[in-house]
Amino acid sequence: MDEEYDVIVLGTGLTECILSGLLSVEGKKVLHMDRNDYYGGDSASLNLTQLYRKFRPNQAPPSELGRDRDYAVDLIPKFIIASGEMTKILVHTEVTRYLEFKQIAGSFVYRDGRISKVPSTEIEAVKSPLMGLFEKRRAKKFFEFLQTWRDDDPATHQGLNLDRDSMKTIYEKFGLEPGTQDFIGHAMALYLDDDYITKPARETYSRIVLYTSSMARYGKSPYIYPLYGLGELPQSFARLSAIYGGTYMLDKPIDEVITDADGKFVGVKSGGETVKAKQVIGDPSYFGAGKEAEGGKIRVIEEGKVVRAICILKHPIPGTDDSDSCQIIIPQNQVNRRNDIYIAMVSSTHNVCAKDVYVAIVSTIVETDKPELEIAPGVNLLGPIYDKFVSVTPIYVPTAPGTADNIFVTKSYDATSHFETVVEDVHDVWKRVVGSDLVLKKRDTEAEVQG
Ligand SMILES: *[C@@H]1O[C@H](CO)[C@@H](O)[C@H](O)[C@H]1NC(C)=O
């Protein structure tokens, strides 16, 4: 029997939905299934009933928090970098037509026990309370160096070579203090740890330029966020896929991923029926991650854990000028850790909760056997907390590229505060599934008229 579909996609998380959207646009026949009765998998946004059901099955949401339908609480806290790769995919696929974005009102960093705005230009650096008088002058020279750098003009290089010299060399050249290096490397270049310091400076330079150019786009922060929560992102790509003939089925139990005698993918058994396809793509939970695994072989390995605390507040975060939304980064060195702690806060401005409620998610990579203590430095910045939901989630990665058996597994969502690594995974899986690089073309609007 011929395969009915080119690709079966399991799980409607963001990575899987972007892939099924792009594959459908490319002309592939896609069947997309999810065991849940809602879109988004691990990257869903939940209403109050769903949130309490997930974390406190025996407790109804307090009526004080308002109406269920006002809530869309993200399970994975991430923001979109205005000039980043995620924005590129949204624009090129024109998925932006299904979404409305608002900027995030502030970007803050923790230094020496308090939080301050992240300066992103030499002018802001000079005003920043993050640095003393002499350090400000040095930081100003550093930012000027970055802003005037032109690859083809050695006069702007000040004797430095971004492809050869390490970031350490560059910090030393400008005499920047360790605390200043912390906010540049972690709150602007958005590194999770300090491994970047000894590597060639080019990547860090590009990341800082991405931060400052994104900042320049909207002014208050380099981040944007979709109204009604991040769960809108996978749903928008699902709509794109559907326009191009993709089939979506929610609430489908996945009994087994079926392979032939050589271990190659044959089809997916769901509710006693087998659907055949050439290839399958799915999130780790369908391939042996944790106890939710359905039938078949384990194809993922745990690569660490993330602890996340969803905190419901009745006030903005202290010290953020009453921002209705913000990101706060606590660089690892500032609290004697190896991984940064992130805080992402959104509110009714983004239609994700009732008026006068604020939802802050504190997260980090787990380093000890007491993960809740590890996020305490972040939780302590929030002021009184109305309610808190803590989870520890393993990060899974595939054990094989999938090209040998046509079974392609995506990665779990990591601890980064943005979507750039999700887009990297999309490119990576695409290349293995299709056999060539993903080239983002503007989509053919004709198809939509016919669809
Ligand atoms: C919230 O989620 C529950 C469970 O999925 C659903 O039954 C309910 O309709 C949702 N509430 C609103 C207002 O959307």
The ligand as a MOL file (V3000), in Angstrom:
LIG
                    3D

  0  0  0     0  0            999 V3000
M  V30 BEGIN CTAB
M  V30 COUNTS 14 14 0 0 0
M  V30 BEGIN ATOM
M  V30 1 C -10.2670 26.4800 29.9580 0
M  V30 2 O -9.7920 25.1810 29.7170 0
M  V30 3 C -10.7540 24.1630 29.9630 0
M  V30 4 C -10.0430 22.8480 29.8550 0
M  V30 5 O -9.4330 22.6690 28.5950 0
M  V30 6 C -11.8820 24.3250 28.9890 0
M  V30 7 O -12.8580 23.3220 29.2060 0
M  V30 8 C -12.5130 25.6870 29.1720 0
M  V30 9 O -13.4880 25.9050 28.1930 0
M  V30 10 C -11.4720 26.7820 29.0840 0
M  V30 11 N -12.0790 28.0190 29.4900 0
M  V30 12 C -12.2180 29.0330 28.6630 0
M  V30 13 C -12.9620 30.1860 29.1890 0
M  V30 14 O -11.7470 29.0100 27.5420 0
M  V30 END ATOM
M  V30 BEGIN BOND
M  V30 1 1 1 2
M  V30 2 1 1 10
M  V30 3 1 2 3
M  V30 4 1 3 4
M  V30 5 1 3 6
M  V30 6 1 4 5
M  V30 7 1 6 7
M  V30 8 1 6 8
M  V30 9 1 8 9
M  V30 10 1 8 10
M  V30 11 1 10 11
M  V30 12 1 11 12
M  V30 13 1 12 13
M  V30 14 2 12 14
M  V30 END BOND
M  V30 END CTAB
M  END
